[in-house]
Amino acid sequence: MHAPGFSLEVFPPRRNGPVRTIYDTLDGLEGLSPDFISVTYGHGSQADRSATARIASTIAHEYHIPVVAHLTSLYADEASVDETLTAFDEAGVNAILALRGDPVESHTPTGVFPHASDLAAYIHRRRPDMTLVGACYPEGHTDSPSLEEDVSNLAIKVSAGVSQLITQLFYDNEDFYRFMDVCAAHGITVPICAGIMPIISEKSVRSMASRGGSHIPPKVEALLDRWGDAPDCLRNAGIVYASEQIADLIANGVAGIHLYTMNRPSTTRRIWRNVSGLFASD
């Protein structure tokens, strides 16, 4: 059995925030040697494109780690995508995570790329040498009436040129295994990496679960009930929980683990210390 992949996600500083914070995050992750680091992307403004490209360039050229740049479709048109691809080329990016992106109340979608699969197909035509990564939802996308229909749409995304998938967060591994079975039934054979987001606070857990349509299993509810008002204890329990999730996933042959760092390198490092020995190949 091959060793599973290991990757991380970071995000740019808040708009008008100090740039040095991303260096603090990247310095704090030194020594983890991920297969790649992905960099998130906002709704598609020039500032979002610049920040993502700038940080991607820093990761590729200063930290010498392969990078995957996020790119969202909902507010993009062909000209803006072409411009972004050029910026990514200059930044040394050769892999893109093609996403639809979240709706923004004050912005009107262009209608050019209504789905991530539309963006992936366009990039694949324009840059056939670009590695395309896609997102997937173990419990089904919130806009989809069923997991089956969501996975049917996921198959379209794969057909558009996506060669690897990363899941949104989930807190119950059984949801991931059920999702994998449905993917297999739909003929999806590309590697699927499990996205793990450590429990940091009760507010963040409930917010992210609500946005992504993830349910909170009884084990996590117990942690929130016991330590929801004790942030340090909840963070420690969350590190243990994420580590146990990862151990179980690796034991069951997961293709890779994608850890959402939330720009908290100390939490990421503690999880890595717990699980790093599990990534050796047999």
Stockholm file with secondary structure:
# STOCKHOLM 1.0

chainA/1-282         MHAPGFSLEVFPPRRNGPVRTIYDTLDGLEGLSPDFISVTYGHGSQADRSATARIASTIAHEYHIPVVAHLTSLYADEASVDETLTAFDEAGVNAILALRGDPVESHTPTGVFPHASDLAAYIHRRRPDMTLVGACYPEGHTDSPSLEEDVSNLAIKVSAGVSQLITQLFYDNEDFYRFMDVCAAHGITVPICAGIMPIISEKSVRSMASRGGSHIPPKVEALLDRWGDAPDCLRNAGIVYASEQIADLIANGVAGIHLYTMNRPSTTRRIWRNVSGLFASD
#=GR chainA/1-282 SS CCCCEEEEEECCCCTTSCTHHHHHHHHHTTTCCCSEEEECCCSSCHHHHHHHHHHHHHHHHTSCCCEEEEEECTTCCHHHHHHHHHHHHHHTCCEEEEECCCCCTTCCCCSSSCSHHHHHHHHHHHCTTSEEEEEECTTCCTTSSCHHHHHHHHHHHHHTTCCEEEECCCSCHHHHHHHHHHHHHTTCCSCEEEEECCCCCHHHHHHHHHHHTCCCCHHHHHHHHHHTTCHHHHHHHHHHHHHHHHHHHHHTTCSEEEEECTTCHHHHHHHHHHHGGGGSCC
#=GC SS_cons         CCCCEEEEEECCCCTTSCTHHHHHHHHHTTTCCCSEEEECCCSSCHHHHHHHHHHHHHHHHTSCCCEEEEEECTTCCHHHHHHHHHHHHHHTCCEEEEECCCCCTTCCCCSSSCSHHHHHHHHHHHCTTSEEEEEECTTCCTTSSCHHHHHHHHHHHHHTTCCEEEECCCSCHHHHHHHHHHHHHTTCCSCEEEEECCCCCHHHHHHHHHHHTCCCCHHHHHHHHHHTTCHHHHHHHHHHHHHHHHHHHHHTTCSEEEEECTTCHHHHHHHHHHHGGGGSCC
//
